[in-house]
Amino acid sequence: MRVYFLLLITLPLFARPFFEADEFKRHREKLLTMMEDNSVAVMRAGETVVRNNDIDYPYRPASDYFYLTGYDRPESRMLLKKGTRPSFILFTRLPDAHSGVWNTAPYSMDEMYERFAPDTVLPLDQFEAVFKKNCRGVSSIYFPFEDKELAADIQKWLQSPWGRYPRTWHDLKPLTAEARLIKSSAEIAALEKAVDITVAAHRAAMRNVKPGLFEYQVNALISFVYRNMGSVRDGFPSIVGSGPNSTILHYEKYDRQMTENDMLVMDIGAEYAMYSADITRTIPVNGRFSPEQKDIYTLVLKAQQAGIEAVEPGARFGDPGKAAAKVLKEGLKKLGLITDPDKDWQFRVWMMHGVSHWLGLDTHDAGSYLATDGHGGRLLEPGMVLTVEPGIYVSADIFDKIDAIYGKWIPEEERVAFKKSVYPAFEKYKNIGVRIEDDILVTEDGRRNLSDAAPRGIEAIESLMALPASFFNP
Ligand SMILES: [Mn+2]
């Protein structure tokens, strides 16, 4: 009893922010090293988006803005100056007499200086004047070109020929993308937390899935685990597809009742401190893999393992995908789903997406996939985080679609011969979709699979599924 009491009084009343202000300062310093001398960067926070009538979608800051400032509310702008005295000015809505009546109150001045460590906080309506003043005499300005509203403002504000305004504008986005590609230890800690929560959701789903449940119930369980463990948002809409829906890459309708012989693909990721996990597991709804499900699953697992092992410093971004594709092609040939591993289109009938993407603030995170010298894929470096997620999707209607999709490039006789020879295997594996995805951190000596605790092996999945359900008991 006493132990619990002590714990209670030492727990903070509110969750502390995950990142210290210093973390964002280091992000800005990273950006400053990439900017030209004597230049200015500006950016707006993401704005709220109307859902319907007078209701907005729940607010989430733009990832780049959060990365540079840590600020997590709408209606904000930042100005970063690189010069003899670098400065970071945060423009926000300031608290007034009406604050906190209808909506959450803005941060107080004290909170803003403590949490975001700006040199100055100014009200939003001073942005134009302060921006113009800071642009005088600098050599160039940076802002995200995709922000059309800001671009129009800047064009208008800086058109005076007497203002000594810079004529050189750069897109800010490639710089923030490059900065975000290599994660700090604090960013990795946030990702690990998002991953751990997502792993827990996968484990809960494995224990509770059974024939008769609807996909939306699995989706609800996943969200419950997220919220219950401190994730305020999903990193992206969960993909929970059973039976035929397991072959739809980004299925998100959740309205099918699951049956005995279904596969269930769960491609999910919690968000924690703004960082998103992205982990896919595929399980048999009844808890035991059928021989057909085993064939496909074993092959994807083997391909994924080969992909994961290809992750190491100095490897190219595309290497995990190549390693996985090699295994998949050989295996698909053995299963009778393709006739010629050298014909890429045959492989693409069953596996149509990329195997990897960067992971971070965005699920498909910022950062170029090309090498900095423009030749080939980006060289992997410690601190990068990427997914490895091969799959095979035997869609029941892909057989009808082959002509529509490949008619332009592949001669008719070749398509006819292909369909004829793979038809028995297609019938055998129809409606089986399998994807397996893990989140891999590139380390000095190779890699670390952050999501390794979510069972992947057939036996590991079957034994977890055999445990008593904890939620969906009658
Ligand atoms: Mn993914």
Residues whose N, C-alpha, C, O or C-beta is under 5 A from the ligand:
A	BS01	MN	D278 T387
